[in-house]
Amino acid sequence: MTTGWSRTRTWDADASNIAAARHFVALQLAVHGLDDAVPDARLVVSELATNAVRHAGSRFTVTVDVTGGAVLVTVSDPSSALPFPVQASPLHDSGRGLGIVAELSASWGVTPEPHGGKSVWALIAPALPDGLGQGDGSGGRVQGPVSPTLRHE
């Protein structure tokens, strides 16, 4: 497994590019021996890229950063509108994306960018041998990085 790397790619705001973003993330993780992180990272980037296309309606950039086996997936777009979780009713066909991101990540958040736009990020902790994800020893999930702002746990 290779650690300490970052890859970035940008796509136009087209729904077909969400699948391309999933493939990009999965390929980068698999090439670096992080196969266990692929399912969660694919779903997280899918939800975040969908939000960028649907709500920002603009190009979006996906960055995959890996340090010590922890995967940080970030989706950036030029919209300054910040996302927020909602309580979707069973009858709604949308509104669950950030809830899914929260469930699959150790932490997630939004960083407003200094020159406009935002980056929505999710930290996916590496799995332990028992397959449960990295914990803090008390059964809880590991805390995310402290540098991104508007953190959700």
N, CA, C and O of each residue as an XYZ file, in Angstrom:
612
protein
N       0.845     -1.179      0.000
C       0.000      0.000      0.000
C       0.886      1.236      0.000
O       1.825      1.340      0.789
N       0.579      2.174     -0.893
C       1.291      3.437     -0.978
C       0.555      4.470     -0.146
O      -0.671      4.557     -0.215
N       1.283      5.256      0.642
C       0.640      6.295      1.438
C       1.214      7.651      1.079
O       2.288      7.738      0.483
N       0.505      8.704      1.439
C       0.982     10.053      1.230
C       0.897     10.518     -0.210
O       1.910     10.922     -0.779
N      -0.277     10.476     -0.815
C      -0.433     10.934     -2.183
C      -1.766     11.649     -2.361
O      -2.660     11.541     -1.521
N      -1.888     12.378     -3.463
C      -3.097     13.128     -3.778
C      -3.312     13.122     -5.287
O      -2.357     13.244     -6.054
N      -4.570     12.980     -5.713
C      -4.929     13.034     -7.132
C      -6.173     13.901     -7.267
O      -7.064     13.858     -6.420
N      -6.228     14.694     -8.346
C      -7.329     15.619     -8.575
C      -7.768     15.562    -10.028
O      -6.952     15.393    -10.934
N      -9.074     15.705    -10.234
C      -9.622     15.758    -11.592
C     -10.889     16.610    -11.578
O     -11.632     16.619    -10.596
N     -11.127     17.326    -12.678
C     -12.290     18.203    -12.800
C     -13.171     17.747    -13.954
O     -12.679     17.319    -14.998
N     -14.508     17.850    -13.744
C     -15.492     17.495    -14.767
C     -16.506     18.622    -14.925
O     -16.689     19.450    -14.033
N     -17.163     18.630    -16.095
C     -18.286     19.532    -16.325
C     -19.505     19.047    -15.552
O     -19.574     17.892    -15.131
N     -20.462     19.949    -15.374
C     -21.688     19.631    -14.620
C     -22.641     18.836    -15.503
O     -23.622     19.369    -16.022
N     -22.342     17.577    -15.661
C     -23.195     16.682    -16.421
C     -23.373     15.417    -15.594
O     -22.405     14.893    -15.043
N     -24.593     14.930    -15.504
C     -24.877     13.762    -14.664
C     -24.032     12.551    -15.050
O     -23.714     11.727    -14.192
N     -23.665     12.431    -16.324
C     -22.839     11.293    -16.737
C     -21.444     11.344    -16.123
O     -20.769     10.319    -16.035
N     -21.014     12.515    -15.705
C     -19.687     12.644    -15.104
C     -19.635     12.166    -13.660
O     -18.549     11.996    -13.106
N     -20.777     11.950    -13.051
C     -20.799     11.399    -11.693
C     -20.224      9.986    -11.712
O     -19.443      9.623    -10.831
N     -20.599      9.193    -12.699
C     -20.038      7.845    -12.848
C     -18.533      7.921    -13.119
O     -17.769      7.096    -12.618
N     -18.109      8.903    -13.907
C     -16.676      9.069    -14.179
C     -15.921      9.402    -12.895
O     -14.802      8.932    -12.690
N     -16.533     10.211    -12.033
C     -15.901     10.557    -10.753
C     -15.790      9.321     -9.864
O     -14.763      9.119     -9.216
N     -16.831      8.494     -9.826
C     -16.772      7.236     -9.053
C     -15.641      6.357     -9.561
O     -14.869      5.808     -8.774
N     -15.545      6.225    -10.877
C     -14.499      5.390    -11.468
C     -13.108      5.944    -11.140
O     -12.200      5.181    -10.809
N     -12.940      7.247    -11.229
C     -11.667      7.898    -10.921
C     -11.219      7.575     -9.495
O     -10.074      7.180     -9.271
N     -12.126      7.744     -8.539
C     -11.793      7.486     -7.133
C     -11.462      6.010     -6.928
O     -10.466      5.677     -6.284
N     -12.291      5.134     -7.471
C     -12.065      3.692     -7.304
C     -10.737      3.274     -7.906
O     -10.000      2.496     -7.301
N     -10.426      3.775     -9.078
C      -9.169      3.418     -9.747
C      -7.969      3.902     -8.941
O      -7.009      3.156     -8.747
N      -8.018      5.150     -8.469
C      -6.890      5.681     -7.698
C      -6.648      4.864     -6.429
O      -5.504      4.561     -6.090
N      -7.719      4.512     -5.735
C      -7.566      3.734     -4.505
C      -7.084      2.316     -4.795
O      -6.219      1.800     -4.087
N      -7.631      1.688     -5.819
C      -7.233      0.314     -6.156
C      -5.773      0.256     -6.588
O      -5.045     -0.655     -6.192
N      -5.346      1.209     -7.388
C      -3.951      1.232     -7.857
C      -2.986      1.334     -6.681
O      -1.866      0.827     -6.747
N      -3.414      1.980     -5.619
C      -2.553      2.173     -4.449
C      -2.831      1.158     -3.338
O      -2.387      1.337     -2.204
N      -3.558      0.107     -3.664
C      -3.757     -0.982     -2.704
C      -4.751     -0.702     -1.606
O      -4.708     -1.343     -0.556
N      -5.650      0.244     -1.827
C      -6.639      0.595     -0.817
C      -8.025      0.081     -1.211
O      -9.013      0.812     -1.145
N      -8.080     -1.174     -1.617
C      -9.327     -1.778     -2.094
C     -10.445     -1.732     -1.066
O     -11.611     -1.592     -1.435
N     -10.117     -1.847      0.216
C     -11.148     -1.847      1.255
C     -11.892     -0.517      1.336
O     -13.044     -0.473      1.767
N     -11.237      0.563      0.923
C     -11.870      1.884      0.988
C     -12.727      2.183     -0.238
O     -13.494      3.146     -0.228
N     -12.612      1.381     -1.287
C     -13.288      1.683     -2.552
C     -14.808      1.771     -2.414
O     -15.374      2.769     -2.860
N     -15.504      0.801     -1.829
C     -16.982      0.902     -1.807
C     -17.499      2.175     -1.123
O     -18.370      2.859     -1.660
N     -16.967      2.485      0.049
C     -17.429      3.685      0.756
C     -17.037      4.952      0.001
O     -17.844      5.873     -0.125
N     -15.810      5.003     -0.499
C     -15.339      6.190     -1.217
C     -16.148      6.415     -2.496
O     -16.459      7.557     -2.833
N     -16.488      5.350     -3.206
C     -17.303      5.469     -4.423
C     -18.671      6.058     -4.098
O     -19.149      6.948     -4.802
N     -19.290      5.573     -3.053
C     -20.621      6.075     -2.699
C     -20.550      7.518     -2.202
O     -21.411      8.333     -2.536
N     -19.536      7.833     -1.412
C     -19.374      9.201     -0.915
C     -19.175     10.168     -2.075
O     -19.846     11.199     -2.135
N     -18.262      9.855     -3.002
C     -18.025     10.772     -4.113
C     -19.254     10.870     -5.005
O     -19.519     11.927     -5.578
N     -19.998      9.795     -5.127
C     -21.222      9.829     -5.917
C     -22.222     10.816     -5.320
O     -22.813     11.620     -6.040
N     -22.407     10.753     -4.008
C     -23.349     11.661     -3.346
C     -22.881     13.111     -3.437
O     -23.682     14.002     -3.720
N     -21.594     13.355     -3.199
C     -21.082     14.726     -3.219
C     -21.065     15.297     -4.634
O     -21.382     16.471     -4.824
N     -20.703     14.492     -5.624
C     -20.704     14.953     -7.015
C     -22.136     15.207     -7.496
O     -22.388     16.157     -8.236
N     -23.059     14.360     -7.074
C     -24.470     14.574     -7.424
C     -24.947     15.908     -6.880
O     -25.640     16.652     -7.574
N     -24.582     16.214     -5.643
C     -24.957     17.512     -5.070
C     -24.369     18.666     -5.869
O     -25.046     19.668     -6.097
N     -23.121     18.538     -6.296
C     -22.480     19.604     -7.076
C     -23.199     19.814     -8.401
O     -23.446     20.950     -8.805
N     -23.533     18.725     -9.073
C     -24.218     18.837    -10.356
C     -25.639     19.355    -10.171
O     -26.075     20.255    -10.888
N     -26.356     18.786     -9.211
C     -27.770     19.128     -9.021
C     -27.969     20.526     -8.437
O     -28.820     21.281     -8.908
N     -27.188     20.871     -7.416
C     -27.441     22.125     -6.702
C     -26.551     23.277     -7.157
O     -27.018     24.414     -7.226
N     -25.291     23.017     -7.467
C     -24.399     24.085     -7.932
C     -24.553     24.282     -9.437
O     -24.417     25.397     -9.940
N     -24.836     23.192    -10.153
C     -25.020     23.287    -11.595
C     -23.784     23.756    -12.330
O     -23.877     24.434    -13.353
N     -22.626     23.393    -11.803
C     -21.376     23.865    -12.393
C     -20.344     22.742    -12.390
O     -20.574     21.661    -11.849
N     -19.227     23.021    -12.996
C     -18.137     22.032    -12.983
C     -17.821     21.673    -11.535
O     -18.116     22.431    -10.612
N     -17.216     20.501    -11.358
C     -16.824     20.089    -10.020
C     -15.472     19.397    -10.099
O     -15.106     18.810    -11.117
N     -14.752     19.484     -9.003
C     -13.416     18.898     -8.912
C     -13.404     17.886     -7.784
O     -13.885     18.157     -6.684
N     -12.851     16.720     -8.068
C     -12.719     15.667     -7.059
C     -11.242     15.520     -6.727
O     -10.395     15.420     -7.615
N     -10.953     15.509     -5.441
C      -9.591     15.271     -4.969
C      -9.614     14.091     -4.019
O     -10.468     14.005     -3.137
N      -8.673     13.186     -4.205
C      -8.479     12.052     -3.302
C      -7.113     12.241     -2.660
O      -6.089     12.249     -3.344
N      -7.105     12.393     -1.338
C      -5.858     12.522     -0.570
C      -5.748     11.319      0.346
O      -6.714     10.948      1.013
N      -4.574     10.711      0.378
C      -4.356      9.569      1.266
C      -3.138      9.846      2.126
O      -2.071     10.205      1.630
N      -3.321      9.671      3.422
C      -2.222      9.776      4.372
C      -2.386      8.653      5.379
O      -3.403      8.578      6.069
N      -1.400      7.787      5.467
C      -1.427      6.708      6.446
C      -2.613      5.768      6.290
O      -3.048      5.164      7.270
N      -3.139      5.632      5.094
C      -4.259      4.737      4.867
C      -5.617      5.390      5.021
O      -6.620      4.812      4.603
N      -5.684      6.586      5.613
C      -6.952      7.314      5.714
C      -7.183      8.045      4.401
O      -6.269      8.660      3.851
N      -8.403      7.974      3.908
C      -8.753      8.552      2.613
C      -9.616      9.782      2.833
O     -10.655      9.710      3.490
N      -9.188     10.908      2.286
C      -9.963     12.140      2.323
C     -10.459     12.406      0.914
O      -9.663     12.650      0.007
N     -11.778     12.358      0.725
C     -12.401     12.625     -0.571
C     -13.016     14.013     -0.492
O     -13.787     14.308      0.422
N     -12.671     14.869     -1.459
C     -13.175     16.240     -1.474
C     -13.792     16.529     -2.833
O     -13.210     16.214     -3.871
N     -14.974     17.131     -2.818
C     -15.620     17.594     -4.048
C     -15.792     19.096     -3.915
O     -16.432     19.584     -2.983
N     -15.208     19.823     -4.865
C     -15.248     21.285     -4.844
C     -16.054     21.796     -6.031
O     -16.056     21.196     -7.106
N     -16.740     22.920     -5.814
C     -17.461     23.570     -6.908
C     -17.457     25.068     -6.656
O     -17.180     25.495     -5.535
N     -17.756     25.883     -7.671
C     -17.672     27.330     -7.504
C     -18.858     27.982     -6.794
O     -18.850     29.197     -6.597
N     -19.869     27.221     -6.408
C     -21.022     27.794     -5.719
C     -20.681     28.073     -4.258
O     -20.024     27.266     -3.599
N     -21.130     29.211     -3.763
C     -20.897     29.538     -2.351
C     -22.010     29.008     -1.453
O     -21.908     29.102     -0.230
N     -23.071     28.450     -2.040
C     -24.173     27.891     -1.241
C     -23.688     26.645     -0.508
O     -23.218     25.693     -1.131
N     -23.804     26.657      0.816
C     -23.313     25.544      1.613
C     -24.381     24.461      1.759
O     -25.551     24.772      1.979
N     -23.990     23.203      1.638
C     -24.959     22.119      1.802
C     -25.286     21.912      3.275
O     -24.495     22.255      4.154
N     -26.444     21.355      3.529
C     -26.830     21.029      4.897
C     -27.697     19.779      4.864
O     -28.474     19.582      3.930
N     -27.565     18.934      5.886
C     -28.382     17.717      5.929
C     -29.856     18.063      6.149
O     -30.186     19.020      6.850
N     -30.721     17.277      5.544
C     -32.162     17.440      5.740
C     -32.750     16.102      6.167
O     -32.145     15.050      5.963
N     -33.922     16.157      6.755
C     -34.654     14.945      7.108
C     -35.629     14.647      5.978
O     -36.702     15.246      5.905
N     -35.259     13.727      5.100
C     -36.123     13.368      3.977
C     -37.169     12.369      4.448
O     -36.868     11.437      5.194
N     -38.382     12.575      4.009
C     -39.428     11.616      4.354
C     -39.294     10.400      3.435
O     -38.658     10.484      2.385
N     -39.884      9.282      3.825
C     -39.814      8.087      2.970
C     -40.391      8.311      1.575
O     -40.088      7.552      0.655
N     -41.212      9.333      1.409
C     -41.829      9.597      0.114
C     -40.969     10.453     -0.807
O     -41.237     10.526     -2.006
N     -39.940     11.100     -0.267
C     -39.066     11.928     -1.093
C     -38.044     11.059     -1.812
O     -37.574     10.057     -1.274
N     -37.707     11.458     -3.038
C     -36.713     10.694     -3.790
C     -35.320     11.317     -3.714
O     -34.405     10.879     -4.411
N     -35.158     12.325     -2.880
C     -33.834     12.932     -2.690
C     -33.735     13.429     -1.255
O     -34.698     13.356     -0.492
N     -32.552     13.938     -0.894
C     -32.370     14.495      0.437
C     -31.654     13.593      1.415
O     -31.567     13.912      2.601
N     -31.136     12.468      0.939
C     -30.456     11.524      1.831
C     -28.939     11.514      1.670
O     -28.240     10.848      2.432
N     -28.432     12.240      0.693
C     -27.017     12.180      0.343
C     -26.060     12.483      1.478
O     -25.137     11.708      1.727
N     -26.259     13.592      2.169
C     -25.335     13.937      3.250
C     -25.485     12.998      4.435
O     -24.521     12.782      5.170
N     -26.658     12.440      4.637
C     -26.830     11.419      5.669
C     -26.028     10.173      5.345
O     -25.433      9.562      6.232
N     -26.011      9.800      4.082
C     -25.207      8.651      3.640
C     -23.727      8.953      3.833
O     -22.973      8.113      4.324
N     -23.315     10.156      3.446
C     -21.910     10.561      3.627
C     -21.535     10.493      5.104
O     -20.463      9.996      5.448
N     -22.404     10.984      5.972
C     -22.128     10.971      7.414
C     -21.991      9.545      7.946
O     -21.146      9.285      8.802
N     -22.804      8.632      7.454
C     -22.746      7.239      7.913
C     -21.490      6.520      7.446
O     -20.962      5.669      8.162
N     -21.013      6.847      6.268
C     -19.873      6.132      5.690
C     -18.523      6.735      6.047
O     -17.487      6.114      5.812
N     -18.521      7.927      6.606
C     -17.253      8.599      6.884
C     -17.030      8.755      8.378
O     -17.972      8.775      9.170
N     -15.756      8.866      8.741
C     -15.400      9.126     10.132
C     -15.823     10.540     10.513
O     -16.241     10.787     11.644
N     -15.712     11.458      9.572
C     -16.206     12.824      9.729
C     -16.319     13.438      8.346
O     -15.734     12.947      7.380
N     -17.078     14.518      8.267
C     -17.222     15.224      7.010
C     -17.462     16.692      7.312
O     -17.773     17.056      8.446
N     -17.321     17.528      6.308
C     -17.540     18.944      6.526
C     -17.478     19.731      5.247
O     -17.334     19.181      4.155
N     -17.592     21.043      5.406
C     -17.596     21.968      4.284
C     -16.557     23.045      4.561
O     -16.490     23.584      5.666
N     -15.756     23.352      3.564
C     -14.778     24.421      3.670
C     -15.112     25.487      2.633
O     -14.953     25.245      1.436
N     -15.571     26.664      3.064
C     -15.758     27.753      2.100
C     -14.386     28.155      1.552
O     -13.434     28.313      2.316
N     -14.289     28.316      0.253
C     -13.007     28.661     -0.363
C     -12.808     30.179     -0.356
O     -13.774     30.924     -0.518
N     -11.571     30.645     -0.171
C     -11.311     32.085     -0.014
C     -11.726     32.934     -1.224
O     -12.085     34.100     -1.063
N     -11.679     32.365     -2.414
C     -12.013     33.128     -3.609
C     -13.368     32.715     -4.180
O     -13.623     32.879     -5.373
N     -14.233     32.180     -3.320
C     -15.556     31.748     -3.738
C     -15.626     30.243     -3.891
O     -14.610     29.574     -4.076
N     -16.808     29.735     -3.812
C     -17.004     28.297     -3.918
C     -16.813     27.608     -2.588
O     -16.642     28.243     -1.547
N     -16.846     26.293     -2.652
C     -16.724     25.492     -1.435
C     -16.133     24.144     -1.772
O     -16.109     23.719     -2.927
N     -15.655     23.484     -0.735
C     -15.186     22.103     -0.837
C     -15.913     21.308      0.241
O     -15.892     21.668      1.418
N     -16.553     20.226     -0.178
C     -17.221     19.325      0.756
C     -16.341     18.088      0.842
O     -16.012     17.482     -0.178
N     -15.962     17.715      2.053
C     -14.997     16.637      2.231
C     -15.545     15.566      3.171
O     -16.426     15.814      3.995
N     -14.989     14.373      3.014
C     -15.335     13.255      3.895
C     -14.083     12.434      4.139
O     -13.356     12.093      3.206
N     -13.843     12.123      5.388
C     -12.702     11.301      5.773
C     -13.173      9.865      5.936
O     -14.060      9.571      6.737
N     -12.568      8.987      5.170
C     -12.893      7.563      5.258
C     -11.717      6.881      5.929
O     -10.630      6.787      5.360
N     -11.947      6.404      7.154
C     -10.884      5.784      7.944
C     -10.601      4.390      7.403
O     -11.506      3.719      6.909
N      -9.354      3.954      7.495
C      -9.030      2.610      7.023
C      -9.681      1.537      7.884
O      -9.888      1.718      9.084
N      -9.991      0.443      7.258
C     -10.586     -0.684      7.991
C      -9.531     -1.361      8.851
O      -8.358     -1.420      8.483
N      -9.955     -1.865      9.987
C      -9.102     -2.658     10.854
C      -9.268     -4.127     10.475
O     -10.177     -4.462      9.715
N      -8.414     -5.005     10.986
C      -8.530     -6.422     10.628
C      -9.905     -7.022     10.915
O     -10.300     -7.984     10.257
N     -10.644     -6.474     11.886
C     -11.978     -7.012     12.166
C     -13.023     -6.477     11.191
O     -14.196     -6.843     11.273
N     -12.592     -5.593     10.248
C     -13.485     -5.077      9.233
C     -14.387     -3.957      9.691
O     -15.303     -3.577      8.963
N     -14.160     -3.412     10.881
C     -15.074     -2.428     11.438
C     -14.694     -0.978     11.197
O     -15.454     -0.098     11.603
N     -13.623     -0.685     10.593
C     -13.230      0.712     10.444
C     -12.443      1.165     11.655
O     -12.593      0.608     12.743
N     -11.622      2.150     11.477
C     -10.741      2.599     12.544
C     -11.549      3.266     13.637
O     -12.330      4.179     13.369
N     -11.370      2.823     14.848
C     -12.105      3.397     15.966
C     -11.199      4.156     16.897
O      -9.985      4.212     16.702
N     -11.799      4.739     17.909
C     -11.026      5.493     18.892
C     -10.810      4.698     20.177
O     -10.384      5.251     21.191
N     -11.105      3.405     20.132
C     -10.913      2.558     21.302
C     -12.151      2.413     22.143
O     -12.229      1.509     22.974
N     -13.123      3.279     21.951
C     -14.347      3.205     22.746
C     -15.524      2.711     21.917
O     -16.668      2.750     22.369
N     -15.246      2.254     20.718
C     -16.317      1.818     19.834
C     -16.783      2.925     18.910
O     -17.588      2.682     18.011
N     -16.283      4.156     19.120
C     -16.656      5.268     18.248
C     -15.755      5.318     17.032
O     -14.734      4.632     16.977
N     -16.127      6.122     16.067
C     -15.319      6.262     14.867
C     -14.257      7.325     15.084
O     -14.430      8.219     15.912
N     -13.183      7.235     14.360
C     -12.074      8.171     14.489
C     -12.530      9.575     14.084
O     -13.373      9.727     13.200
N     -11.973     10.588     14.728
C     -12.309     11.964     14.401
C     -11.551     12.387     13.162
O     -10.460     11.889     12.888
N     -12.132     13.303     12.418
C     -11.529     13.769     11.171
C     -10.477     14.831     11.415
O     -10.171     15.176     12.556
N      -9.934     15.337     10.337
C      -8.904     16.366     10.446
C      -9.489     17.645     11.028
O     -10.679     17.919     10.873
N      -8.659     18.414     11.688
C      -9.154     19.621     12.325
C      -9.076     20.825     11.408
O      -9.688     21.848     11.714
N      -8.357     20.756     10.300
C      -8.203     21.934      9.461
C      -9.432     22.301      8.651
O      -9.734     23.491      8.567
N     -10.174     21.365      8.043
C     -11.369     21.809      7.315
C     -12.402     22.373      8.284
O     -12.518     21.923      9.423
N     -13.145     23.363      7.808
C     -14.109     24.031      8.672
C     -15.494     23.422      8.542
O     -15.742     22.585      7.675
N     -16.386     23.852      9.410
C     -17.771     23.375      9.429
C     -17.833     21.862      9.456
O     -18.494     21.242      8.623
N     -17.149     21.276     10.406
C     -17.031     19.827     10.542
C     -18.308     19.201     11.116
O     -18.944     19.765     12.006
N     -18.664     18.036     10.594
C     -19.820     17.299     11.082
C     -19.380     15.913     11.501
O     -18.638     15.250     10.777
N     -19.827     15.471     12.655
C     -19.447     14.130     13.124
C     -20.649     13.404     13.640
O     -20.538     12.259     14.080
